Amino acid sequence: MERLRSSPLHANISTALDKHLEVIHVVQSRRKDEIVNASNRQRQGAPRCQDDRDVFALALAIKEMSVVTRKARTTLWCALQMTLPK
C-alpha cells in the first residue's frame, strides 16, 4: 500500500502490525510450552489435569491475539481506504 500511495502510511499502522506479529509469537511460545510440559507429565506418569497453568496461559494469549487481530484488520482496512484513489 505504501508503494501504491508513493508515501509512507501512518505510524499507527506499522505499530498495529508489529503488535500483531508480537502476539502471534507469544501464542506460538505458549503452545510450545504447553506441548513440552504435557509430554513431560505424560512421561512421568502424572495425572493429565494436574497442572493447567500452561493451558490458561495459552488461552489468555489466544484471547489477546483475537483482540489484536481485530485491531490489525481495522487498521489495514483504514490503510486500504487511504490508498484507494478518490
Sequence and secondary structure as in RCSB ss.txt:
>XXXX:A:sequence
MERLRSSPLHANISTALDKHLEVIHVVQSRRKDEIVNASNRQRQGAPRCQDDRDVFALALAIKEMSVVTRKARTT
LWCALQMTLPK
>XXXX:A:secstr
 HHHHTS   HHHHHHHHHHHHHHHHHHHHHHHHHHHHHHHHHHT  TTS  HHHHHHHHHHHHHHHHHHHHHHH
HHHHHHHHS  
